[in-house]
Amino acid sequence: MFTNYLKVAWRNLIRSKWAGAINILGLAIGITASLLLFVIIQYEMSFDKFQSHYNEIYRIVSKDKYPDGFDYNPGVNNPVPDAIAADNLPFGEVVPVKSVYNTQVNIYEQGEKSGIPDKYEIDYSLYTTPDFADLFDLQFATGTIENLANPNVIILTKTTAEKFFGDWEKAENKSLEFSNGLKLAVGGIVEDIPDNSNMFFDMLVSYQTVRSNPDIYDFDFESWGSLGSDNQLYVSLADNADIATAQAALDGFTKKNFEGRGTSEKSLLLQPYSEIHFDQQYGSISGSVTRLSTVNTLVIIGLFILVMASINFVNLATSRAIGKGKEIGVRKVMGSTKTQIIFQSFGETFLSVVLATLIGVLGATFLLPFLSLIADVPEKMDFFQPVIMGFVGVLVLTLTLLSGFYPALVISKFKPIHALKSRFQPNQFGGISVRKALVVVQFAIAQILMISTIIAIQQMNMVQDADLGFTKEHVYFVEVPFDTNTERRIDYFKQELLSNPSVTTVSLASDVPASDNNSLFNFYFDGKSEDVPFPAYAKFGDENYFKTYGIEFLAGGPYQISDTIKEVVINETMAKRLLIEDPNDAIGKQFRLGMMKEWATISGVIKDFTVNSLRDEIKQLVIAPKKDFYRVVGLKMDQNASLESIASVEKTFEKVYPEQIYHGYFLDESIQKFYESEQKLALVFKIFAAISILISCIGLYGLVSFMISQKVKEIGIRKVLGASVSQITYLLTREYFLMVLLAFFIAVPIAYWMMERWLENFAFKIPFSTGLFVIVMICSLLITGLTVGSKAIRSALANPVDSLSDE
């Protein structure tokens, strides 16, 4: 019986090729879009779920409460891992993990340090203990985790080992050297870590390496005042402990070790490992972090697209039903039951859905390699995964039920006498109002996406054109290694750069004005011995820092040439928080960071500039000279500088630092990377808004075709009685414009709510304007006019003789 239904369905589909093709095409577009969105969502939701202890791992994070707010840090103070292990808190495993990014590795021929080595840069290096393997899954190809108990030992992934030595099987017991001069032995090779991990690494280095090389690693294991996001701690609970017991014990530990230290109220909190991937507040140690709101937005867009595609199918299927009236009438006269008619209709729906799904799968497979352009997913992904194929199966069944139920119900209610005479009333097709309501829903969805797209584009344009408070154009910066006490090359590098005719100024600094880096210090002000009750964000740079980056002074000026902190510059936010209303009153005041022994003098107050990104509020900032911290050389380039000028900078670097990998960036391009995820989301809005408009037009065209088919004789009579083409066109189109306007008033509050939540991620954001919504309304009306008007005008121009000839 089912085979017969499919055969009849296929014949009906072939008989009405054009209508069937439009129906399947609209559904296929929706399925393709939804499949691609599902791939993105599934990838984001799959992070770290391959870990066998996924639900048993916790990260200990730090929360500091100040009188005027909170500070959140994913790391712990330096002595915390050892102190927790010594206090026997109710934890099973206590695993410190210290991260280092962009590590340069030098491989010398035959392992001897001579000549220029082969240089490699590794993105993620983690320093940890052998207990790491008790929490996180590792598959060893050779060697064991126990080798991490020894200093100067490193474990490589297979890909990293092949990069260094050509063949991972030859890597064990080989040696390599970091750019800081540290030599390490390869103690093992593990399988590559999957991309969907927030504990991603290319190399594991023994934690004992940090302890054994204090001259290389400036890391004080006894300093309770030192806190960095790169020094994290992961634990599991003891067998007899629950989360409440463990947190209570951790609270007691915190009170014991931190009460009376500093000016903040410290809390150490247990964070489930499963929450890390979506946690913007603390972030991850490696891998990517995604806003849960972004995933939810993609889910909503996917559902929107599927709903729109289903509405199209319903509208087109019911409009085609008028052509099947005699078929249904004959079937009923010959004895077909209502149930059999329903199953026949579902058979046609199922066949259409299957064909649309096959086209959708082919389309998604073709577009999959380009998915990384609009989402943070790997460039190479396997589409035919069990979970994705399962989703395809569920999609076919769901769409068949959703799209097939209403048309089947409508067709099954045909009365044989009316069907055979082809005399139908509009309410016999389920009521025109139902289909109109569906079109209103479609256009509401399309307008929600249109409004969201325009807001996202305007916000990203504002971000791109915003005044950041410093000069980002024609500024180039180069990263350099730390100088040792016996070797100072950075000054020579600076002098060589100044001899370049395309370079106007050069500044040595710890960091550029806007970056992801944050250095926080407790500090003292105006000669008082008590800490100021909020931290200072600090950057370190020489006296040319302000000129190179075009930072404007409100009072005073730059400090004098110095390698150490004798004078400092603060920003206007810092001055205001220190209750200094007039910037000039800050000049000459005493200022001392917690790490300083001597007081410094404030030489100037600068205008606020964006320290991180426009997502963040302006921070209270101090800038001071400290040569030991300089790692960035900033160059203000002449406006006529060319690619040859940049090439000459690189040659100078290679002359001064022959063993180092060159890293040079334009500041404006570096800043633009802050907003990659938002730019991609804006692109997603653009693409799927266009898809929604296309699907809406197909659906609207289907409904118009149905409505006009019901009014063919009416149009003919009106023309005979003298109605003009414009009058008939107005008659046929006016209700659709009203439907679009109704959809607009539904869409506006929903879109406003959605985008207001998205803009909460930015401290600086665009205001909503009435003009924006008016533009969307006008565009929607124009699209409706083109879609409906073309069909209406053709009908109005038709010869009335043809429509009335069968009377």
N, C-alpha and C positions, 0 to 999 in steps of 0.2 A: 504493500500500500504506500509506504513512504517513498519507494522508488517511483511509483506512478505520480505522486505529488511533485517530485523533482522533475520528471519528464515534462509534465504539463507546465510547470514553472519555467522550464527552459524554453519551451515553445512560445509561451507568452512573452518572455524576455526577448526572444529573437524577433517576434512579430512587431513589437514596439521598440525597435532598436534605439531611436533617438531619445525617447523618454527614459528608457532603461539605462542608457549610457550616462545621461545627466544624473540620474539617481545614484548610480554606482560611483560615478566620479566624485560627487559631493561627499559621499560616505568614505570613499578611499582617501580623500584629502584629510578628512577629520581623523581617520585611523592612523594615517602616516604621522600626522602631528602628535597624536596622543602616544603612539609607540615611542617616538623620539623623546618625548617628555618623560615617559615611564622609564626609559633607559637612564636618563639623568637622575630621576628620583630614586630608582633602585640602587644606582651606584652610590649616591649620597647616604642612603639608609643602610648600606651594607658595610660601612666602615668598621673594621676591627672585629666583625662578627665571626670571622674565621678563627679567632683566638679561643682556645678551649676554656680559658678562665675569664672570658669576657665579662661575665656578671659577678665575678668575685674580686676584681681588682679595684682598688681605690687610689686616688691621688690626694696627697695632703697639700692643700693650698693655703695661702696666707691672706688674711683680711685685716687691715689696719683702720681703726676708727679714729678720726681726728675731730676736733671741735666743729669743723665746718664740712665734714664729708668723710668718704671712705676711699681707701686705696686697695685695689685687688691685685694680687700677684700669684702666678701659678707655681712659683718657687718657694723654697723654705730657707731660713737663715742657715748659714754655713754649718754650724755645729749640730743642727737638729737631727740628721740621720744617725750620727753616732750616739747622741744623747737618748734618742728613742730606743735604739737597740740596747743601750746600757740599762735603761729603766724597766725593761721587760714589760712593756705595754702589751695589751691583748691583740697583738698582731702576729700572723704567721710568718710572712716574709716581709722584710724591710729592705727595699731596693732603691738606692740613690741612682739617679740618672742625670748626668750633666751633658748638655748639648753644646756642640760647637758647629757653626755653619761655615761653609766655604773654606774648608781646610785644604791647604796646598800640600801635595805629597810629591817628593822628589825621588826618583829612582836612578841610582847611579849604576853605571855599567860594572858588572862583577861585584856590586856591593861596595865598591871603593869610592870615597868622596874625592873625586878629581874630575876636572872638566865641568862642562855645563850638563846638568842632569836632564832626563826626561821629566817634564813637569805636568802634573795632573791636578785638577781641582775637584774636590769631593763636596757635595752639597751638605750631607747630613752625617755627622760623626757623633756617637753617643759614648760617654764614659760611664762604665757601670761595673758591677760585681758579678761573680758567678751565679748569684741568686736570681739574676735577671731571667734565666731560663726557667725558673720555677713559676714565674708569672706569665711570661710571653713565650709563645711557641717559636722554637728555632729548630730547623732541620739541618744537622751537620753533615756535610759531605766528607769532611776530614777534620781531625782535631776534636777537642772537647771544650765545653764551657769552663771547665776547671782551670784552663790556662789563663783565664782572666784574673785569677788570684795573684798572679805575678805582675810586677811592674814592667812597663815598656813592652807590653804584648798587645797585639791587635788581631781582631777577627774580621775577615772580609766577606762580603757577599760574593757569589760567583761572578756576577757582572763586573764588580770592582776588581776582583782578582784577575779576570781576563783582560781588563783594561790595563792593569799594571804589568802583567807578566805574559800576556798572550794566551796562556793556558792555565786555568785555575788549578789543575792537578800538579802544576809545577810551583805553586805559590807557597805551600806550607814550608815553614822554617826559613823562608827568604826574609830579607830585611828591607826596610824602606825608611825614609827620613821625612819628617815634617819640615816646613820652611823655617821653623824656629830652631832647627838644629837637632831636634830630638830624634834618636834612632830607635825603631821598634822592630820586633820580630813577629812574623805572621804565625799565630798560634792555632788557626783553624779557618775553615771556609764553610759558610752556610748558604742555603738556598736564598734566592732573592726574596725580599719582603714584598708582599703585594702592594700595589699602589693605593688601595683603599685601606690604609692604615695610618693612625695618628701616632704610631711608634715606629715610623719609617727610619731606616738608616742604611748607609752604604758601608760604614765601618763601625765596629764596636771596639773601644779601647778600654783597657783595664783601669778601674778607678784608682788602683795603687800607683798608676803612672802619675797622677796629679799629686799624690802624697809624696812620691819619691823625687819629684822635680820641682821643688818650691821656687827655684830661681827662674824657671820657665813659666810656671803657672802661678800667677799672682793670686793665690787662693788661700785664705787664712781659715783653717778648720776650727779655730777657736774664737772667731769674731762673731759674736751674737748680733752685732749691728749691721752685718753684711747680708744683703738679700738681693737675689737676682733671679729673673725668670728662667734662666738657663740651668739653675740648680734645683731640680725637682726630685720628689720623693714618692714612690709607689709602694703600696702595701697590700697585703691580704689580711683578712681577719683570722684570728686564732679559732680553732675548732669549737671552743666553748663560748665564743663571743658573738654578739650581734652588733649591728651598726650603732645602736643607742649606747651600749656598754663601751664600745671602742671610742665613740665621740666623747663620752663623759671622761674616760681616762685621758684622752688627748687634751680636753679642757683643763684637767688638773695639771698635766705636763706644761701646758702653756702658762698657766698662772705661776707655777713654780719657777719657770725659767725666764719669763718676760715681764712679770709684774715689777714696775719701777724702772724699767728700761725705756728710754726714749719718751716721746710725747704722745704716742698713740696707744690705743687699747688693742692689743694684739689678739687675734683669733686664728687658730689652726683648724681647718675644716676638712672633713672627709668628703671627697667628690667622687661619685661612681665613675668608673672609667667609661661606661656607656654614654655618659653625658658630654664627654669632652669634644666630640666632633661638632656639636652645635652650640658650644659655649663661647660666645664672643667676649665675655667678661674676663675669662682666664686664658683662653686660647689653648693650643696644643704645643707639645715639645717639638714635633716635626709633623710633616703632612699638612693637610689643609683643614681649615675650619670654615664651616658654612653656617650662615644664619638659618635657623629653623623657619623663620618667616619666608625666606627665599624658597625653601622646599615647599612650604604650604602654598605659596603663590603659584609655583609650577603645578601643584596638584589642582588648584582651582582653575588655572588656565586649561589644563588637560580635560577636566570635567566640563568646562565651558565648551570646548571644541567638540567633545563627544555629544553633549546635549544639542548643540547647534546642528551637528551632522544628523542626529536622530530626528530632530524636528524637520529637517529637510526631507528626510526619507518619508516621514508621516505625511507631510503636505503633498509631496509628489505622488506618493502611493494612493492617497485618497483622491487626488485630482485625476489620476489614471483610471480610477474605478468606474467613471462614467462610461469609458469605452468597453468595459467588461460587463456591462449590465445585462446584455442578452445572454452572454455565457453563463452568468450566475443564475438568470431566470431559467434557462434550459436545464441546468444542473438541478435546480430545485424541483422543476416539473418532473424530471426523470427520477426523482426520489432521493437526491442528496440531502443529508441532514445538515442542520446548522453546524454541528461539530465538524463534519467533513469539509464544509465550506471554510471554516476557520483554519483547519489543518492545511487545506490547500493554499490559503493566503499565507500562513506561516511558512509553507514550503517555498513560496516565491520570495518571501522576505529572507529566509535562511540562505537561499541560493545567491541572492543579491549581496547579502552580508559576507558570505564566503568569498565571492568574487572580489568585492571591495577590500576584504582583508588581505587576500593574496596580493592585490595591487599595492595595498598599504605596506605589507611586509617587504615587497620588492623596493618600494620607494624609500622606506626606512633603512633598508640595507644599503642602498645606494648613497643615502645622505649621511649615514653613520660616520664615515671618516671626517666629515666636516663639522661634527657635533662639538668638537673641542673649541671651535671658534666662538660658540655662544655659551659654553658651559665649562666648568673646571673638571673635565673628565679626560682620561687618557686618550691620546690620538688613536691608539689601536684598542678596540674593544670587540669582544665576541658577542654578536647579536643573538646567536642561537644558544642562549643559556636556558636551562630548565625553567627558571623563574620567569624569564621573558616569554618563553613559549607557553607557559602556564597562563600568563596574562593574556596572550593572544587567544587562547581557548576560552577563557572567561569572557573576553571582549566579544567574541563571536556569539556566545550564548546570551550575554546581556543585551547586546544590540538587537539580536533577533527578537527577544522578548519585548524590549522597550519600543523598538521600531515597528514590530509586527502586530502588537496587541491591538492598537487603535484601528489600523486599516482592516484587520480581520474582523473586528467587532462591527465596523461600518458595513462591510460587504455582506456579512452574514445576516444583516437585518433587511436586505433588499427584499421587497415583495415581488413575487414572480410576475404578476400582472403588470406592474409598473416597469419592471426590468425588461420584459419582452416588448413593451410599447415604447421603451426609452423615455418614459415620462417620470422624471424625478423632481422632487422638491428639494431645495437646498438643505433642509433639515434631515433628509435621508442620507446625507454624507457626513453625519455627525455634527452638523451645525457649523455654519460659517464662522461663528464667533469663536469656536474652539481653535480653528486654524489661524484666525486672526490673532488670538492670544499667543499662539506659538510663535508667530512672526514677531510680535511685540517682544517676547522673551529673547528671540534671536538678536534683534536689533539692540535690545538693552545690553546684552552680553558684548556685542560688537562695539558699542559706544563706551562701555566700561573699559575695554582694552584700548580703544582710541584715546580716551582721556588719560589712562595710565601711561600710554606711550608718550603723549605730548608732555606730561609732567616729568617723566623720567628723562626725556631729551632736554627739557629746559633746565632741570637740576644739574645734569652733567655738563651742559653748556655753561651754567653759572660756576660750577666747580673749575672748569677749564679756564674761564676768563676772570676768575676772582682775583682781587688784589690780596696777595698773600703777605704783604708787608715787607717783602724783599724782592730783589731782582733775580728772576729765574732764566731770563733770556741771555744767550751768549755766555753762559757760565758752564764751565766744564770741570769735572773733578776726577781725581785719580786716587785710588786706594793704594796705600803703601804699607809695608810691614813695620812693626814696632822696631825702633832702634834699640840695640843693646847698650849697656853702659860703656862698652869698649869700642862701639862702632856707631858713629853718628853720620848717617848719609842723607838725612832729610834736608838739612840746610844746604848741602851741595846740590841736591836735586832742585831745590827752590831757586838757587842762583842760576843754574843752567836754564831753567824755564824762563827766568826773567830776561835772558839774552835772546829769547824768541821774539821777533818783531811783532807777532800776532798776539802776544800775551801782554795785557796792560797791567794787571796786578796779580799777585799770588798770595794765597793765605794758607797757613798750616792750621789744622783743626782736628778735633776728635770726631766731628760730624758736620754735615751740611745743615743749613737752617731747618729744613723740613725732612723728616725721615721717620721710620718706625722705631728708632732707638729712643730710649728714655733712661736717663741717669738721675736718680733721686738721692738727696742727701738731707740729713737734718742740718740745721744751721742756727747761728746766733747773730743777733743784730744789736747795734748801738751800744756795744760794750757790756751787755747783760749776760750773765752766766747761765740763764735758763734757755733751753731750746725754744725757738719759735714754734708755736703749736700747729705747724703745717710744714710739709717738706718743700725743698727747692729743687726744681728741675734744672739741670746744669748742662751746659755745653762748654767746651774748652777750645779756644782759638787764639791765634796771635793778634797783634795790633792791627793787621790788615783785614781781619775778618769782616768788619763792618763795611769797609770800602769795597771789598771784593763782591760781597753779596748785596750791596746797596741798601743797607739797614739804616733807617733814619733815626737821628738822635732828637729827643725832646728837650734834653738838658744835658749839660756837660759834654763829654766827648770820649773817644777811645782811651784806653789805658796806655801807659808808656811801654816801650819794648821791654819784655821780661820773659824768662823761661819758667818762672814760678809765680804763684798767686800773691801779688802785692797790691793790685788794684782789681776791681771787678766792675762789670756793667750789669744793671738789672733792667727788666722791661717794665712797662707802665703797670701791668697787672700786679707784678711783685710790689711795686711802690704803693699801689692802692691797698693791697692786702696788709702792708705794713703801716697802713693808716697815714700815708704821706699823700696829701691832696695835691700839692704843687711839686712837680718833678724836680724843680731846682732845689727844694729843701732836702732832697736825698743826697745831693753832692757833698762828699766829705764825710758821710756817715760811715761807721765801722760795720764790717760784715765778715763773718767767718763761717765757712762750711765745716761740717763735723769732722772731716778728715784733716783740716788745717790746724796747725799749732799756733800760728800767728794771725793777728787781725789784719784784714785788708781794708782798703778805702774804696768807696763807691765813686768812680770817676765819671759815670754818665748813666742816663736813663734813656732807653731806646723805645721807639714806638713798637707796640705789640706786633708780632708776626706769627704766622701759623707754624707751630713747632712740629706737629705730626701731620694730620690731615684735617680736612674741613668737617670730618665726622666728630672731631673732638673740640672741646672748649679751649680757649687760649689758656695756657699754663703760666704759672708764676716762674719766671726764668732768671737765671744768673749765667753770665758768660765771663770766663776768666782765662788767663793764659796758664797753661801747664804743659810743658813740652813733652813730658813723659806719656801724655795721652794722645798725642797727635797721630792720626792714622789716615787723614784725608788731606789732599792737596787740592785746593780750589783755584781755578784760573778764570779770570775775567778776560774773555777773548775780544779782540777787535771785531767790529761789525763786518769787516771784510775778510775775516778768517775763513780759510777753505779747508777741504779735506786734507790737503797737504800739510796744513798747520797742525791738525790733530795727529797726523802720521809722524810729524817731527817730535811731538810730545811723547808719543809711544817710543820712538827711537831713543830719546833722552832717558826715559824710564829704563829701557833695556840696557843702556850703558851703565846706569847707576845701580840697577838691581837685576843683574843678568840671571840670577837663579829664581826670580819671582815671575808669576803669571801676571800679565797686565790687565787691569780693570779700570776702564775709563768710561764716564757717562756724562751726558748732558743733563743738567739739573732739571730742566722742564720735562724731559722724558722720564727721568727717575720719579718725579712727583706724579706723573700720569699713571704710573704703575700702582699707585695707592688705590686707584678706583677701577681696577680691571674687573672685579666682580660686578660692580654697579654698571659698568659699561656693557658687560655681557648681558646683564639682566635687561637693560634698556634695549639691547638688540633683540632679545627674546620677545619683549613687548612689541617691537616693530614687526617682527616676522609673524607673530601669532595674531596681531591686530589685522594685518593684511589677510591672513588666512580666514579669520572670522568674517571680515567684510566680504570675501569671495564666497564663503559658504552662505552668508546672509543673502547675497544677491541671487545665488542659485535657488535658495528657498523662496525668496520673494518672487522670482520669476515663475516658480512652480505654482504658487498660490494665485498669481495674476492669470496664468494660463487657465487654471481651473475656473476662476471667477468669470473670465471673459467667455469661456466655453459655455457657461450657464446663461450668458447674456447676449449670445450671438443674434437671436431673433429680435431681442429688445433693441440692440444697436441698429439692426436693419430697419425696423419700424421707425425709430427716431430719425434715421437718415431720410427715409421716404417722406416723413412729416416735416423735413426741413432743418433738422439739427446740423450744425456745422461740425467740422472735424475738431476744432478747439473745444466746443461744448461737450462733445462726446468724450474727448480725452480728459477734460476736467472731471466729468462724471465718473470716469473709471479710475482716476488717480487720487482724488481728494481724500478718500478714506485711508489710503496708504500713507499719505503725509501725516494724517492725524495719528496713525498707528506709530509712526516713527517719532513724532513728538511725545507721545505717551511713553514710548520706550526711553526717550531721553530723560524724562523726569524721574523714571525709575532708576536709570543708570547713574545719574549725578550723585545722589547720596552714597551709593555703594562704592563708586569709584573714589569719591572724596575720602571715605573711611579707609579704604585700602591704601591709598597713596599717602594719607596722613601718617599711617603706621609705618610705611616704608621710609618716609622722610624723617622719622624719629631717629634713624641711624646717623643723621647729620646734625651737627651743632649749628651749621649755617645752611639755610634752605630757602628755596624760593617761596614767595607768598602765592596763595591761590588767587587767580584773577577771574572775573566774570567773562572777560574776553576769551579765555581758554575754552570755557564751556560753550560759548556762542560759536566759536570756530568748529567745534565738534558737531554741534547741532546743524550748522550750515552744510558741513561736509556730508552728514548723514542724509540731509534732504536732497542734496545734489546727487548722491549715489542712488537714492530712491527714485529720483526723477529720471535718471538715465535708465535704470532697470525697468521700472514700471512704464515710463513714458514711451519707450521704444515699442513695447508690446501693445500699449493702448493706441498709439498712433497708427500702427499697422492695422489694428482691428477697426479703427475709425475710418480708415481709407478703403476698407474692403467693400466690394460691390454688394449692395443690399439684396440684389437678385439672388446671389448664391445662398445667402442665409435664409431667405424666405421661400425658396423654390420648392421645398418639400411640403409646404402648407397646402 
